[in-house]
Amino acid sequence: MIRDYTDAEARAALPLKWGRAPEGTIPAWVAEMDYAPAPAISAADNAAVGRGMLGYPPFDHPMVTGLEEAFAGFAERHWGWQVPAGASTLTGDVITGMRLVLEHLCPPGPVVVPLPCYPPFRTIVSLAGREAAYVELDPDAETAILDLAAVRAHFEAGARTLLLCSPHNAWGRVFTRAELEAVRDLAAEFGARVVTDEIHAPLVLPGVSGSFFLLTVGLYTTTLDAVDSRDLVYVGVFAVGAISGLVVFVPVLRHLLHAHRRTTLLVMSGLLAGSLRALWPWQEVPEGAAGEAHGPGALLAPYDPVGGPVLLMLLGAAVVAALLSLETWRARVATR
């Protein structure tokens, strides 16, 4: 979940960046640390510090080897990559890793650095004993794009490495697939390497199944009947709405959680509370309905059997509590 820092919190947590900028000023470069850490991460870190885990772990320690396994699983789930065992190297931070790559994996020659850039990019090029070949952004350009013609000119002059900030926080944008493919093709043409500082920390919003959502809004039976009767108009409108929701609603909800988190969560809590009316298990079956209908029937007082629904409700609550406990336990184990 995303929780933005307040200005005061950011200045206390990130004094090098936020503390040195005048009050009311937003530093130009933005990174993942500009957001508050996830509760599970904070809990795991606090637990590790509480156990006194402040020493250096050996590289064969499960805390280290587990990171490689975690990344391999992440890469396979998200991109279908098969990361070979031993192909990942753990470093203290991103910039240190990029410097190691420049020193040991990149061909000799100047390093192409698009400007403006993340400030440490300039430093690591010189620390690696390389010469920087800068590509400046046109300040009058309508959109910040990488000048591939200028990159090509540097490659033709002998540069064989491109230091790419992606997403480009100094420019405030994410490169498109077409842009990245063009960079790939240009690098392949000259046998150059592209070194990027991508940080993958997916922020996933909690969700529910489509069936559960239909049940909460009282359209579960209606939708099933439409599918069963081949009501193409209803199904077509439903499909268009589902696709539109994926394309439009998720970005809107992400923006609202980022810009108005507390208000958005209050509204979502109200929606969930209001949906309890549709989830009440004792409702009058609408006239003409066959069997147990799932729709906006009149609410009734609990009637037999009562024990079963109550036990199922308690079981559901226990499952959620168990999953939360399991998540906390796994976070603690990962830091041992």
ABEGO torsion letter per residue (X at the ends): XBBBBBAAAAAAABAAAAAABBBGBBBABBBAAABBBBAAAAAAAAAAAAAGBABBBBAABAAAAAAAAAAAAAAAAAAGBBBBBGABBBBABAAAAAAAAAAAABBBEBBBBBOBBBAAAAAAAAAAGBBBBBBBBBAABABBBBBAAAAAAAAAAGBABBBBBOBBAAAGBBBBAAAAAAAAAAAAAAGBBBBBABBBBBBBBBBBBAAAAAAAAGAAAAAAAAAAAGBAAAAAAAAAAAAAAAAAAAAAAAAAAAABAAAAAAAAAAAAAAAAAAABABBBBBBGBBEBBBBBBBBBBBBOBAAAAAAAAAAAAAAAAAAAAAAAAAAAAAAX
